[in-house]
Amino acid sequence: MHYVYKGFRAMILPEMESTESRLARGDWRSQIVGYRYTARYRGRISFCVDSPLPTVDDAITDFQNRIDAILDSL
């Protein structure tokens, strides 16, 4: 999913569980653990999120807060 905010573009992707935990459960289907995003400005990567966020809405809110903090610091 792509999200644009004040000229910055975020690509929000699901973070899937590891193969080891999936096999330990005995299920072939992976479950979504959270969502990560990469922020870009004019095609260049500005920053990436290290830990997955629980929902897409949380990822969008975190993205907006980080962009606001970057722009306020300028």
C-alpha distance (Angstrom), angle and dihedral (degrees) to the residues before:
residue distance angle dihedral
M1 . . .
H2 3.80 . .
Y3 3.78 122.8 .
V4 3.82 125.7 -176.0
Y5 3.81 123.0 -156.4
K6 3.83 125.2 169.7
G7 3.79 93.3 -23.5
F8 3.82 94.8 -47.4
R9 3.79 119.4 112.3
A10 3.79 123.0 -149.6
M11 3.77 123.5 -162.1
I12 3.80 105.8 -156.1
L13 3.80 115.2 -161.5
P14 3.79 132.5 177.3
E15 3.78 118.0 -108.6
M16 3.80 109.8 -138.3
E17 3.79 126.5 -152.4
S18 3.79 119.1 -99.5
T19 3.79 122.6 -90.6
E20 3.80 90.3 -117.8
S21 3.81 94.3 57.7
R22 3.80 91.3 43.7
L23 3.81 91.5 53.1
A24 3.81 91.1 44.3
R25 3.81 88.2 57.1
G26 3.80 89.3 49.3
D27 3.79 93.2 -127.1
W28 3.79 126.3 123.5
R29 3.81 93.4 -153.0
S30 3.79 119.3 87.8
Q31 3.78 120.3 -135.1
I32 3.78 125.2 -142.1
V33 3.80 110.8 -109.2
G34 3.81 96.5 -175.3
Y35 3.79 143.8 -55.5
R36 3.81 130.8 -80.5
Y37 3.76 128.7 -170.6
T38 3.77 140.4 -162.3
A39 3.80 118.5 -148.5
R40 3.77 121.1 -146.6
Y41 3.77 133.8 -174.8
R42 3.81 117.9 -165.5
G43 3.78 90.4 -14.3
R44 3.81 96.2 -54.2
I45 3.79 121.7 112.2
S46 3.80 109.0 -110.6
F47 3.80 99.6 179.7
C48 3.80 143.9 -29.6
V49 3.80 130.6 -140.7
D50 3.81 113.9 -113.8
S51 3.81 100.9 -159.8
P52 3.80 125.5 41.8
L53 3.79 118.8 -108.7
P54 3.83 119.2 -136.1
T55 3.83 99.8 -121.0
V56 3.79 139.9 17.3
D57 3.82 89.6 -114.0
D58 3.82 90.1 55.6
A59 3.81 89.6 50.2
I60 3.82 91.3 50.9
T61 3.82 92.0 47.5
D62 3.81 91.7 48.5
F63 3.81 90.2 48.0
Q64 3.82 92.0 51.1
N65 3.82 92.3 47.3
R66 3.81 92.3 50.3
I67 3.80 92.6 48.1
D68 3.81 91.0 48.7
A69 3.83 90.1 49.8
I70 3.83 91.3 49.7
L71 3.79 92.9 48.9
D72 3.82 92.9 44.7
S73 3.81 90.6 53.1
L74 3.82 92.1 57.0
